Amino acid sequence: MASNKVFGLVGKNIAYSFSRNYFSEKFNTLELTTHSYVNFDLSSIQEFDTIFDVHPNELSGLNVTIPYKEVVGEYLDEIDPEAHNIGAINTVKVFPSGKKKGYNTDVYGFEKSIQPLLKESHKKALILGTGGASKAVAYAFSKLGISYLFVSRKPKSTDEISYESLSESLMSEYTILVNCTPLGTSPNTDLCPDIPYASIGAAHLLYDLIYNPAETTFLSKGKAQGAWIKNGLEMLELQAEKSWEIWNS
């Protein structure tokens, strides 16, 4: 008889989770009756090891989301070099020996989903937010040869600027805008990053990592100015499939 395999999502306030629905449907479709996907809603990362106490032998893989992508590495035995360079982990493979290794599949998902939309004019990007997902976005832009700046409420380094400094000339120069903040996520769909939307035009590409709602206020304001828009659903699906590949390799 096949042994049970447990997969799961580690995060905080994750009842809305894309991953649990996605993988539960996948297991049904593939008739993987011994596979299950669980949400591990942790109030702090210090609780990470308790997951393995509850499921001492069945855990095979984990996804990691806000706010633990940048800190989960401390609890792992090994980190993939790319994930180490990015500084964020969103996938953990649990080996039969119990070894836990961290990976980043956000880079793959973002790069593959934005690539078909890129045009000659898209040379510079503004990354709104500075969390774990923004690091993966920045790493993907580096691979694609696109220069970028982070936009932060409290800039801390030379590659970060404030929302107040988003002038019309800067906006015309940076024609890719990526929202890596949670602003606009359901149910607070009226919220959006505080940027000068009037400076956006047909040359701009707006990408929102949020997928619920399908068109955030950030995207709809960009669309109203003639910009190209895309939400984060395809990125999520691609990174999930990449996680699945890692867990089964």
C-alpha positions as CSV (number, residue, x, y, z in Angstrom):
1,M,0.0,0.0,0.0
2,A,1.3,3.5,-1.0
3,S,2.3,5.7,1.9
4,N,0.6,9.0,2.5
5,K,2.4,12.1,1.2
6,V,1.6,15.4,2.8
7,F,2.4,18.8,1.1
8,G,1.5,22.2,2.4
9,L,1.7,25.9,2.5
10,V,3.6,27.8,5.3
11,G,2.5,31.3,5.9
12,K,0.4,33.6,8.1
13,N,-3.3,34.3,7.6
14,I,-3.4,32.1,4.6
15,A,-7.0,30.9,4.6
16,Y,-7.4,32.4,1.1
17,S,-4.6,30.2,-0.2
18,F,-4.2,29.6,-4.0
19,S,-1.9,26.7,-3.4
20,R,-4.2,24.5,-1.4
21,N,-7.0,24.7,-4.0
22,Y,-4.5,24.3,-6.9
23,F,-2.8,21.2,-5.5
24,S,-6.0,19.6,-4.1
25,E,-7.5,19.8,-7.6
26,K,-4.2,18.5,-9.1
27,F,-4.2,15.4,-6.8
28,N,-7.9,14.7,-7.7
29,T,-7.2,15.0,-11.4
30,L,-4.1,12.7,-11.2
31,E,-6.0,10.3,-8.8
32,L,-3.3,10.6,-6.2
33,T,-5.5,9.4,-3.4
34,T,-2.6,9.2,-0.9
35,H,-1.6,12.8,-1.5
36,S,-2.9,15.7,0.6
37,Y,-2.2,19.5,0.8
38,V,-2.5,21.3,4.1
39,N,-2.3,25.0,5.2
40,F,0.2,25.5,8.0
41,D,-0.8,28.9,9.3
42,L,2.0,29.9,11.7
43,S,1.8,33.0,14.0
44,S,5.7,33.1,13.9
45,I,8.4,31.3,12.0
46,Q,9.6,29.8,15.3
47,E,6.7,27.3,14.9
48,F,8.2,25.9,11.7
49,D,9.6,22.8,13.3
50,T,6.3,21.8,14.9
51,I,5.0,21.0,11.4
52,F,7.4,18.0,11.3
53,D,6.3,16.9,14.8
54,V,2.7,16.7,13.6
55,H,3.7,14.9,10.3
56,P,6.9,13.2,11.2
57,N,7.1,10.8,8.2
58,E,4.6,12.0,5.6
59,L,5.9,15.5,4.7
60,S,7.3,15.6,1.2
61,G,7.2,19.3,0.2
62,L,6.2,22.8,1.3
63,N,5.4,26.1,-0.3
64,V,6.3,29.2,1.6
65,T,4.5,32.5,1.4
66,I,4.2,35.9,3.2
67,P,5.8,36.7,5.6
68,Y,8.3,33.8,5.8
69,K,10.1,33.6,2.4
70,E,13.1,35.5,3.7
71,V,13.5,33.8,7.1
72,V,12.6,30.1,6.5
73,G,16.2,29.4,5.3
74,E,17.4,29.4,8.9
75,Y,15.3,26.2,9.5
76,L,16.6,24.3,6.5
77,D,19.6,22.0,6.0
78,E,20.5,23.3,2.5
79,I,19.6,26.1,0.2
80,D,19.7,26.0,-3.6
81,P,22.3,28.4,-4.9
82,E,19.8,30.5,-6.9
83,A,17.5,30.8,-3.9
84,H,20.5,31.8,-1.8
85,N,21.4,34.6,-4.3
86,I,17.8,35.8,-4.4
87,G,17.5,35.9,-0.6
88,A,14.0,34.3,-0.6
89,I,12.7,30.8,-0.5
90,N,9.2,29.8,-1.6
91,T,9.6,26.0,-2.0
92,V,11.0,23.4,0.4
93,K,11.7,19.8,-0.6
94,V,11.7,17.2,2.2
95,F,13.9,14.2,1.3
96,P,13.2,10.7,2.6
97,S,16.2,11.1,4.9
98,G,14.4,14.1,6.5
99,K,16.8,16.7,4.9
100,K,15.0,19.9,4.1
101,K,16.2,22.0,1.1
102,G,15.0,25.4,0.0
103,Y,14.4,26.6,-3.6
104,N,12.8,29.7,-5.3
105,T,10.3,29.0,-8.0
106,D,8.9,32.5,-8.0
107,V,11.7,33.7,-10.4
108,Y,10.8,31.0,-12.9
109,G,7.0,31.8,-12.7
110,F,7.5,35.6,-13.0
111,E,10.1,35.4,-15.8
112,K,8.1,33.0,-18.0
113,S,4.9,34.9,-17.5
114,I,6.2,38.4,-18.3
115,Q,8.6,37.5,-21.1
116,P,6.0,37.3,-23.9
117,L,4.8,40.8,-23.0
118,L,8.2,42.5,-23.2
119,K,8.8,45.0,-26.0
120,E,11.9,46.9,-27.2
121,S,10.8,49.9,-25.1
122,H,10.8,47.9,-21.8
123,K,14.3,48.4,-20.5
124,K,13.7,49.7,-17.0
125,A,11.3,48.6,-14.2
126,L,9.9,49.9,-11.0
127,I,9.3,47.2,-8.4
128,L,6.7,48.4,-5.9
129,G,7.4,46.8,-2.5
130,T,10.5,45.2,-1.0
131,G,9.4,41.8,0.4
132,G,10.4,38.3,-0.5
133,A,8.4,38.3,-3.8
134,S,10.1,41.6,-4.9
135,K,13.5,39.9,-4.6
136,A,12.5,37.2,-7.0
137,V,11.1,39.8,-9.5
138,A,14.4,41.7,-9.3
139,Y,16.4,38.6,-9.9
140,A,14.3,37.8,-12.9
141,F,14.8,41.3,-14.3
142,S,18.6,40.9,-13.9
143,K,18.4,37.7,-15.9
144,L,16.4,39.5,-18.6
145,G,18.8,42.4,-18.7
146,I,16.3,44.9,-17.4
147,S,17.5,47.5,-14.9
148,Y,15.2,48.2,-11.9
149,L,14.6,50.3,-8.8
150,F,12.6,49.3,-5.8
151,V,9.9,51.7,-4.6
152,S,9.5,51.8,-0.8
153,R,7.7,53.8,1.8
154,K,11.0,53.9,3.7
155,P,14.0,53.6,1.2
156,K,17.0,52.0,2.9
157,S,19.6,51.5,0.1
158,T,20.8,53.0,-3.2
159,D,18.5,50.8,-5.3
160,E,15.4,52.0,-3.4
161,I,13.4,55.2,-4.0
162,S,10.4,56.7,-2.3
163,Y,6.8,56.9,-3.7
164,E,7.1,60.7,-3.4
165,S,10.1,60.7,-5.8
166,L,8.1,59.2,-8.7
167,S,8.3,62.2,-11.0
168,E,6.7,62.3,-14.5
169,S,10.2,62.0,-16.1
170,L,11.0,59.0,-14.0
171,M,7.7,57.4,-14.9
172,S,8.3,57.9,-18.6
173,E,11.7,56.3,-18.3
174,Y,10.6,53.3,-16.3
175,T,8.0,51.6,-18.5
176,I,7.5,48.4,-16.4
177,L,5.7,48.6,-13.1
178,V,5.3,45.5,-10.9
179,N,3.1,45.6,-7.8
180,C,4.7,43.3,-5.2
181,T,2.7,44.8,-2.3
182,P,-0.6,43.3,-1.0
183,L,-2.5,46.5,-1.8
184,G,-5.7,45.7,-3.7
185,T,-6.0,42.1,-2.6
186,S,-9.6,40.9,-2.0
187,P,-11.5,42.0,0.1
188,N,-9.8,45.4,0.2
189,T,-10.0,45.8,-3.6
190,D,-10.3,49.6,-3.6
191,L,-6.7,50.0,-2.4
192,C,-3.7,50.4,-4.7
193,P,-0.1,51.6,-4.6
194,D,0.2,55.4,-4.4
195,I,1.9,56.2,-7.7
196,P,1.2,59.0,-10.3
197,Y,-1.2,57.0,-12.6
198,A,-1.6,60.1,-14.8
199,S,2.0,59.6,-15.9
200,I,1.3,56.1,-17.3
201,G,0.7,55.7,-21.0
202,A,0.5,53.2,-23.9
203,A,4.3,52.3,-23.6
204,H,3.8,51.0,-20.0
205,L,3.4,47.5,-18.9
206,L,1.7,47.0,-15.4
207,Y,2.1,43.6,-13.8
208,D,0.4,42.8,-10.5
209,L,1.4,39.8,-8.4
210,I,-2.1,39.8,-7.0
211,Y,-4.6,37.5,-8.8
212,N,-7.7,38.0,-6.7
213,P,-9.4,40.1,-7.9
214,A,-8.3,39.3,-11.5
215,E,-8.1,43.1,-12.3
216,T,-6.9,45.1,-9.3
217,T,-7.4,48.9,-9.0
218,F,-3.7,49.2,-9.8
219,L,-4.3,47.3,-13.1
220,S,-7.6,49.0,-14.0
221,K,-6.0,52.5,-13.5
222,G,-3.2,51.5,-15.8
223,K,-5.5,50.1,-18.4
224,A,-7.5,53.4,-18.3
225,Q,-4.3,55.1,-19.3
226,G,-3.7,52.7,-22.3
227,A,-1.1,50.5,-20.6
228,W,-0.7,46.7,-21.1
229,I,-1.7,44.8,-17.9
230,K,-1.3,41.3,-16.5
231,N,-2.2,39.8,-13.1
232,G,-0.2,37.2,-11.1
233,L,-2.3,34.1,-11.8
234,E,-0.1,32.6,-14.5
235,M,3.0,33.2,-12.4
236,L,1.4,31.4,-9.5
237,E,0.5,28.4,-11.7
238,L,4.0,28.3,-13.2
239,Q,5.7,28.5,-9.8
240,A,3.4,25.8,-8.4
241,E,4.2,23.4,-11.3
242,K,7.9,24.1,-10.8
243,S,7.5,23.2,-7.1
244,W,5.8,20.0,-8.1
245,E,8.7,19.2,-10.4
246,I,11.2,19.8,-7.6
247,W,9.3,17.6,-5.1
248,N,9.1,14.8,-7.6
249,S,12.6,15.0,-9.0
